[in-house]
Amino acid sequence: MKEKDYVTTPEISAKIVSRTDVVVVGGGPAGIAAAVSAARNNVSVALVERYSYLGGLASGGMVLLLDDMHNDTEISVRGLGMEIIDRMHRKGLCVYPPENDRDPSVRATQEMWEKWSRWGVFDFHRPKPHPIIFAASFDPDGFKQAALDMVGEANINLRLHSWFKSSLVEDGRITGVLVQSKEGTQAVLGDIVIDATGDLDVAVSAGAQYSEDSFIVSTVSRIGGVDTDTAEKFQYREAERFEEIEHEAKNIIGRTWQYWWLKTPLPGVVWCNCPHLKGFDGTKVADLTAAEFESRRRMQELLIFVRKNMPGFEAAYFVDFAPQTGVRQTRMLKGEYIVTKQDVAKRVHFSDTVCRGRDYYTPYRALLPVEVNQLLVAGRHYSSTPQAQKVSREIPPCMAMGEAAGVAASLAVSSDIFVRDVDVGLIQKKMCAQGADPGHQPASNALIMEAA
């Protein structure tokens, strides 16, 4: 084999298995969007993923609700995020409230609350009854298949079963990554690399600065054999007794959101986004292992209790537990701009905004490491404070970041320039052209700061 077919470092010699314009590491929601967005803009793309499927925490972590994508009645995350929703919806594997049920005249009525709240599609930031908004409940395998279809149609070089090992950096410029598989260590080279790992693995290995913190973790599950009609009738017709049983159920779980179970597109199957475990580090093997034991212990105890006490759950059983632990926060980039909680809460609009979340905006600078050239970051590990990240880490905004990063990478390749030098106006223009909302036009409730 010729020397040019290998990458040699002081530690190892690795066979080069791929050379593309863009390498995306991490096949979760942000990585899928980044890879598809770049490929559709006529650059060659390799997508590296450690598991046997795509979707990350959406599918493998079974975070089965796509939310944080509305600004009051406006849908603020579109583009590839909406495309994957539409693909699942056409197959009956995604449910969301129609526009009529989200109309301001009816969305906060008790009727709409009883109709839609157990799908989780409500705005918990507002007083009860929380108004119904655009959000989507979906099936995890539906997400996997839709993602595979999108990646396959875009002719992306998908490399599953490949664990990121380390970044390849020359003179402050990333040139690719080393991955580990059953074949040994392999090199995946690219002119531009997008870190969509969720934990900032690529950027940290490349030498970028970062902060570190932790939030709750969960190994979530699905329960089948549930008569959801009976369970909902009990909730609203025998409210006092329901609250007593619900209180005890939550004591067993330990910590959870407002509803510990939500409906899914599969009849009789409910999603349990719990328990919420504090004090676990999502980058530590021992903590992740302990979280698996503790999550299952609490949920097994819960199932025994609800089968005996909760109407509609008499024949309930576990369908599955998520194959991935639900890690919400670990490492965050310290990029050219660090988004603060105040930026998110006050809806600060930036001149270099390239994507949106619920009612907040993300500047391009928050995707750019200071120390490493030709590297972009997209996902929950973007440049933000831990407090800001906790309220801006949901899946649709991460997909929007990925889509913007993919566009930026394609522009850098086509112009042969550094990603940090890409014209933000061109990113915004291309995002609009492909049906996304880059946030270049601030909503009426945005705070416009000239210096931001």
LUMDREN-827696 format. One record per residue (C-alpha): x, y, z; residue number from 1. Coordinates in Angstrom, 3 decimals, m for minus. Each point is the difference from the previous one (the first is absolute). Layout:
<atoms>
          x          y          z     k
          X          Y          Z   NUM
...
</atoms>
This chain:
<atoms>
          x          y          z     k
      0.000      0.000      0.000     1
      1.274      3.447     m0.907     2
      1.006      2.461      2.719     3
     m2.613      2.501     m1.216     4
     m2.691     m2.539      0.864     5
      0.885      0.347      3.687     6
      0.056      2.706      2.634     7
      2.907     m0.341      2.381     8
      0.160      1.623      3.434     9
      2.575     m0.544      2.751    10
     m2.425     m2.505      1.554    11
     m1.494     m1.857     m2.963    12
     m0.153     m0.618     m3.734    13
     m3.600     m0.014     m1.272    14
     m1.364     m0.942     m3.386    15
     m1.842      2.801     m1.791    16
     m3.489     m1.317     m0.743    17
     m1.656      3.217     m1.153    18
      0.918      3.358     m1.527    19
     m2.809      2.535     m0.399    20
     m0.561      3.724      0.029    21
     m1.868     m0.145      3.304    22
      0.128     m2.462      2.883    23
     m2.833     m0.023      2.534    24
      0.635     m1.847      3.254    25
     m3.171     m1.060      1.781    26
     m3.154     m1.284     m1.674    27
     m2.495      1.551      2.387    28
     m2.528      2.676     m1.009    29
      2.612      2.755     m0.421    30
      2.387     m2.281     m1.891    31
     m2.696     m1.295     m2.332    32
     m1.037      3.564     m0.830    33
      3.603      1.128     m0.476    34
      0.852     m2.885     m2.321    35
     m3.164      0.215     m2.096    36
      0.190      3.794     m0.221    37
      3.610     m0.076     m1.185    38
     m0.593     m2.827     m2.485    39
     m3.025      1.697     m1.527    40
      2.252      2.992     m0.621    41
      2.237     m2.069     m2.267    42
      2.941     m0.961      2.189    43
      1.136     m3.530      0.844    44
     m0.817     m1.062      3.565    45
      0.960     m2.810      2.367    46
     m2.143     m0.573      3.083    47
      1.514     m1.938      2.910    48
     m2.263     m1.597      2.622    49
      0.891     m2.347      2.860    50
     m3.298     m1.931      0.120    51
     m1.763     m2.161     m2.585    52
     m2.670      2.633     m0.617    53
     m0.459      3.724     m0.535    54
     m1.921      2.383      2.224    55
      2.065      0.242      3.172    56
     m2.084      1.016      2.991    57
     m3.108      0.394     m2.169    58
     m0.083     m3.679     m0.925    59
      2.562     m1.810      2.159    60
     m0.653      2.175      3.036    61
     m3.733     m0.094     m0.777    62
     m0.602      3.691      0.580    63
     m3.303     m0.427     m1.782    64
     m1.236      3.582     m0.148    65
      1.264      2.649     m2.397    66
     m0.687      3.320      1.697    67
      1.561      3.393      0.638    68
     m0.750      0.875     m3.607    69
     m2.734      2.600      0.358    70
     m0.169      3.699      0.785    71
     m3.577      0.386      1.185    72
     m2.018     m1.020     m3.075    73
      2.978      0.176     m2.366    74
      1.993     m3.123     m0.890    75
      3.558      1.202      0.504    76
      1.960     m3.115     m1.003    77
     m0.641     m1.136     m3.546    78
      2.268     m1.425     m2.682    79
      1.339     m3.492      0.648    80
     m1.640     m0.136      3.427    81
     m3.421      0.323     m1.599    82
      0.970     m2.340     m2.826    83
      0.719     m2.894      2.333    84
     m3.294      0.681      1.808    85
     m1.874     m0.058     m3.300    86
      1.690     m3.234     m1.070    87
     m0.999     m1.742      3.224    88
     m3.491      1.501     m0.061    89
     m0.684     m1.400     m3.482    90
      0.685     m3.481      1.387    91
     m2.242      0.472      3.017    92
      2.987      0.122      2.343    93
     m0.285      3.630      1.098    94
     m2.883      1.932      1.563    95
     m0.403      3.757      0.424    96
     m2.986      2.293      0.580    97
     m1.543      1.495     m3.152    98
      0.011      3.742     m0.499    99
     m3.652      0.350      1.015   100
      0.718     m1.466      3.434   101
      2.904      2.434      0.444   102
     m2.130      3.027     m0.795   103
      0.208      2.682      2.756   104
     m3.771     m0.084      0.426   105
     m0.045     m3.659      1.120   106
      3.536     m1.163      0.821   107
     m0.201      0.816      3.726   108
     m3.447     m1.507      0.592   109
     m0.652     m3.006      2.203   110
     m1.259     m1.874     m3.055   111
      3.333      0.361     m1.802   112
      1.917     m0.769      3.195   113
     m1.812     m3.291      0.454   114
      0.396     m0.830     m3.688   115
      3.715      0.734     m0.358   116
      1.803      0.309      3.336   117
      0.861     m3.701      0.232   118
      1.903      0.412     m3.262   119
      2.233      2.578      1.704   120
     m0.729      2.657     m2.619   121
     m0.620      2.932      2.316   122
      1.853      3.148      1.045   123
      0.978     m0.611      3.634   124
      1.444      3.516      0.202   125
     m3.558      1.398      0.141   126
     m2.695     m0.258      2.693   127
     m2.326     m3.006      0.189   128
     m1.747     m1.225     m1.951   129
      3.170      0.209     m2.077   130
     m0.758      0.985     m3.599   131
      0.403     m2.611     m2.706   132
      2.884      0.760     m2.363   133
      1.814     m1.613     m2.898   134
      2.072     m2.939      1.214   135
      0.206     m3.562     m1.253   136
     m0.198     m3.391      1.698   137
      1.763     m2.694     m2.008   138
      1.079     m3.625     m0.131   139
      3.748     m0.658      0.494   140
      0.314     m2.484     m2.848   141
     m1.904      2.400     m2.222   142
      2.707      2.569      0.695   143
      2.756     m2.515     m0.769   144
     m1.527     m0.929     m3.341   145
     m0.734      3.583     m1.039   146
      3.597      0.939      0.825   147
      1.401     m2.943     m1.965   148
     m2.169      0.935     m2.967   149
      1.197      3.616      0.049   150
      3.653     m0.991      0.335   151
     m0.268     m2.663     m2.701   152
     m1.751      2.317     m2.449   153
      2.768      2.593      0.508   154
      2.710     m2.587     m0.887   155
      1.815      0.572      3.276   156
      2.812     m2.387      0.919   157
     m1.557     m1.357      3.186   158
      2.347     m1.847      2.325   159
     m1.910     m1.639      2.854   160
      1.636     m2.038      2.783   161
      2.867      2.484      0.058   162
      0.999      1.594      3.300   163
      1.785      3.329     m0.052   164
      3.537     m0.415      1.345   165
      1.867      3.286     m0.538   166
      0.284      3.054     m2.212   167
      2.698      0.490     m2.620   168
      1.356      3.555      0.157   169
      2.821      1.603     m1.979   170
      1.172      3.553      0.713   171
     m3.245      0.904      1.770   172
     m2.195     m1.439     m2.749   173
     m2.063     m3.170      0.377   174
      0.487     m2.412     m2.887   175
     m2.126     m2.945      1.039   176
     m0.550     m2.487      2.797   177
      1.110     m3.417      1.130   178
     m2.754     m2.490      0.736   179
      0.011     m3.381      1.665   180
     m1.938     m2.975     m1.312   181
      0.233     m3.802     m0.162   182
      2.477      0.605     m2.843   183
      2.309      1.932      2.288   184
      0.920      3.680     m0.150   185
     m0.964      1.751     m3.237   186
      0.418      3.523     m1.351   187
     m2.879      2.028     m1.419   188
      1.361      3.132     m1.664   189
     m1.774      3.186     m1.042   190
      0.612      3.642     m0.769   191
     m2.536      0.982      2.656   192
     m1.174     m1.909      3.071   193
     m3.280      0.531      1.839   194
     m0.127     m1.131      3.627   195
     m3.538     m1.270      0.630   196
      0.957     m2.404      2.791   197
     m2.104      1.675      2.696   198
      2.939     m0.115      2.410   199
      2.471      2.113     m2.000   200
      2.289     m3.009     m0.482   201
      1.561      1.178     m3.259   202
      0.585      3.608      1.042   203
      1.494     m0.969      3.355   204
      2.364     m2.441     m1.675   205
      0.963      2.714     m2.504   206
      0.924      2.424      2.784   207
     m3.029      2.280      0.195   208
     m0.884      1.630      3.306   209
     m3.138     m1.123      1.774   210
     m1.990      0.134      3.210   211
     m1.434     m2.999      1.788   212
     m3.085     m0.585      2.098   213
     m2.751     m2.539      0.535   214
     m3.779     m0.171      0.050   215
     m2.430     m2.853      0.575   216
      0.401     m3.315     m1.843   217
     m2.619     m2.636     m0.802   218
     m0.323     m3.426     m1.522   219
     m3.528      0.379     m1.307   220
     m2.444     m2.738     m0.920   221
     m3.235     m0.891     m1.729   222
     m2.871     m1.846      1.637   223
     m2.525     m1.985     m2.041   224
     m3.407     m1.481      0.749   225
     m1.333      3.341      1.242   226
     m3.641      0.951     m0.492   227
      0.691      3.697     m0.440   228
     m3.679      0.896     m0.366   229
     m0.758     m1.504      3.407   230
      3.064      1.635      1.543   231
     m0.944      3.440     m1.326   232
     m3.621     m0.316      1.070   233
      1.180     m0.875      3.486   234
      2.269      3.056      0.061   235
     m2.814      2.420     m0.821   236
     m3.055     m1.712      1.490   237
      1.549     m1.084      3.312   238
      2.532      2.765      0.387   239
      0.499     m0.260      3.757   240
      0.713     m3.733     m0.016   241
      2.164      0.404     m3.088   242
      2.141      2.611      1.750   243
      0.545     m2.296      2.969   244
      1.186     m2.862     m2.178   245
      2.024      2.335     m2.211   246
      1.731      1.466      3.044   247
      1.075     m3.442      1.181   248
      1.132     m0.963     m3.515   249
      2.214      3.059     m0.142   250
      1.411     m0.814      3.426   251
      1.112     m3.360     m1.376   252
      1.513      1.575     m3.108   253
      1.742      2.625      2.098   254
     m0.083      2.835     m2.484   255
     m1.798      0.626     m3.285   256
     m1.676      2.622     m2.153   257
     m3.685      0.915      0.412   258
     m1.148     m3.244     m1.652   259
      2.026     m3.186      0.498   260
     m1.748     m1.733     m2.903   261
     m1.033      1.267     m3.410   262
     m1.765     m1.612     m2.917   263
      1.885     m1.138     m3.105   264
     m1.116     m0.717     m3.580   265
     m0.228     m3.704      0.880   266
     m3.390     m0.803      1.615   267
      0.315     m1.161      3.594   268
      3.681      0.917      0.216   269
      1.025      2.922      2.223   270
      3.335      1.749      0.408   271
      1.502      0.512      3.452   272
      2.532      2.841     m0.068   273
      1.331     m0.843      3.438   274
      1.477     m0.406      2.543   275
      2.071      3.164      0.239   276
      3.245     m0.830      1.766   277
      2.259      2.692      1.417   278
      3.698     m0.240      0.772   279
      1.006     m2.201     m2.941   280
      2.759      0.986     m2.431   281
     m0.872     m0.888     m3.594   282
      3.675     m0.372     m0.909   283
      0.810     m2.535      2.743   284
     m0.426     m3.733     m0.621   285
     m0.750     m0.760      3.666   286
     m2.702      2.681      0.177   287
     m1.665     m1.097     m3.230   288
     m0.007     m3.599      1.195   289
     m1.450      0.944      3.379   290
     m2.688      2.114     m1.694   291
     m1.097     m3.039     m1.998   292
     m0.459     m2.068      3.158   293
     m1.770      2.774      1.881   294
     m2.333      0.965     m2.855   295
     m1.147     m3.568     m0.487   296
     m0.402     m0.607      3.740   297
     m2.304      2.981      0.436   298
     m2.038     m0.741     m3.105   299
     m0.464     m3.672      0.901   300
     m1.353      1.102      3.373   301
     m2.249      2.537     m1.714   302
     m1.454     m2.613     m2.349   303
     m0.960     m2.252      2.893   304
     m1.721      2.927      1.723   305
     m1.993      1.292     m2.983   306
     m1.147     m3.461     m1.030   307
     m1.613     m0.322      3.438   308
     m1.288      3.543      0.387   309
     m0.323      1.998     m3.249   310
     m3.088     m0.662     m2.154   311
      1.053     m0.767     m3.551   312
      3.349     m1.479      1.074   313
     m1.260     m3.370      1.296   314
      1.593     m1.959     m2.872   315
      2.985      2.275     m0.524   316
      3.452     m1.356     m0.845   317
      3.336      1.385     m1.110   318
      0.442      0.148     m3.755   319
      3.610      1.146      0.209   320
      2.535      2.213      1.708   321
      2.016      2.454     m2.060   322
      3.323     m1.455     m1.224   323
      1.619      3.394      0.643   324
      0.113      1.812      3.329   325
     m1.708      3.380     m0.182   326
      2.894      2.343      0.694   327
     m1.011      3.652     m0.100   328
      3.193      1.886      0.720   329
      3.753     m0.672      0.193   330
      2.544      2.138     m1.869   331
     m0.816      3.280     m1.752   332
      2.147      1.892     m2.451   333
      1.537      3.342      0.917   334
     m0.275      1.437     m3.473   335
      0.248      3.382     m1.667   336
     m3.180      0.937      1.860   337
     m1.389     m1.665      3.125   338
     m3.799      0.139      0.161   339
     m1.308      0.918      3.457   340
     m3.242     m0.829      1.759   341
     m0.909      3.681     m0.306   342
      0.447     m0.233     m3.768   343
     m2.462     m2.881     m0.106   344
     m2.481      1.381      2.527   345
     m0.087      3.489     m1.525   346
     m0.092     m1.359     m3.568   347
      3.084      1.957     m1.035   348
      0.313      0.209     m3.763   349
      3.496     m0.016     m1.481   350
      1.115      1.416     m3.325   351
      1.640     m3.373     m0.767   352
     m2.996     m2.125      1.026   353
     m0.099     m3.180     m2.104   354
     m2.663     m2.067      1.768   355
     m2.797      0.191      2.532   356
     m1.428     m1.914      2.903   357
     m3.331      0.611      1.680   358
      0.176      3.793      0.199   359
      3.763      0.417      0.211   360
      2.808      0.420     m2.531   361
      3.397     m1.607     m0.498   362
      2.887      2.007     m1.491   363
      2.424     m1.600     m2.436   364
      2.844      0.877      2.371   365
     m1.406     m2.483      2.523   366
      0.805     m2.823     m2.427   367
      3.637      1.033     m0.456   368
      2.920     m1.057      2.218   369
      2.589      2.726      0.518   370
      3.081     m2.194     m0.115   371
     m0.674     m2.428     m2.886   372
     m0.573      0.788     m3.662   373
     m2.422     m1.886     m2.258   374
     m1.969     m1.366      2.931   375
     m3.671      0.698      0.690   376
     m2.079     m1.068      3.002   377
     m3.723     m0.743     m0.172   378
     m2.241     m1.392      2.720   379
     m0.562      0.259      3.732   380
      3.754      0.571      0.500   381
      0.004      3.303     m1.895   382
      1.659      3.071      1.524   383
     m2.183      0.975      2.947   384
      0.052      0.242      3.759   385
     m1.339     m3.030      1.893   386
     m3.040      2.045      1.053   387
     m0.748      1.000     m3.593   388
      0.520     m3.520     m1.294   389
     m2.589     m1.443      2.390   390
     m2.733      2.054     m1.698   391
      1.229     m0.235     m3.604   392
      1.025     m3.622     m0.477   393
     m3.117     m1.600     m1.509   394
      0.126     m2.094     m3.167   395
     m1.578      2.328     m2.605   396
      2.318      2.959      0.812   397
      2.949     m2.409     m0.176   398
     m1.161     m1.128     m3.440   399
     m0.195      3.643     m1.049   400
      3.593      0.501      1.178   401
      1.075     m3.039     m1.975   402
     m1.737      1.237     m3.124   403
      1.732      3.377      0.313   404
      3.381     m1.657      0.598   405
     m0.468     m2.151     m3.093   406
     m0.770      3.051     m2.110   407
      3.012      1.867      1.402   408
      2.283     m2.955     m0.722   409
     m1.198     m0.226     m3.595   410
      0.599      3.722     m0.517   411
      3.517     m0.256      1.429   412
      0.811     m2.937     m2.288   413
     m1.378      1.653     m3.127   414
      1.915      3.232      0.691   415
      3.121     m1.705      1.417   416
     m0.040      2.135      3.136   417
     m0.014     m0.537      3.755   418
     m3.414     m0.706      1.512   419
      0.419      2.976      2.321   420
      0.279      2.238     m3.083   421
     m3.244     m1.134     m1.641   422
     m2.434      2.840     m0.748   423
     m2.835     m0.391      2.505   424
     m2.371      1.659     m2.448   425
      0.622     m2.864     m2.424   426
     m0.709     m2.564      2.723   427
     m3.283      1.731      0.737   428
     m0.893      0.183     m3.686   429
      0.672     m3.696     m0.603   430
     m1.870     m0.982      3.157   431
     m3.040      1.880     m1.269   432
      0.331     m1.612     m3.433   433
     m0.229     m3.479      1.512   434
     m3.048      0.819      2.118   435
      1.748      0.691      3.302   436
     m0.330      3.081      2.175   437
      3.451      1.431      0.814   438
     m1.516      2.656      2.239   439
      1.368      2.834     m2.107   440
     m3.322      1.806      0.395   441
     m0.680      0.465      3.726   442
     m3.468     m0.736      1.299   443
     m2.002      2.785      1.618   444
      0.945     m1.224      3.495   445
      3.770     m0.093     m0.691   446
      2.449      2.315      1.739   447
      2.206      1.585     m2.633   448
      3.388      1.017      1.299   449
      2.266      1.808     m2.425   450
      3.138     m1.109      1.795   451
     m1.006     m3.667      0.159   452
</atoms>
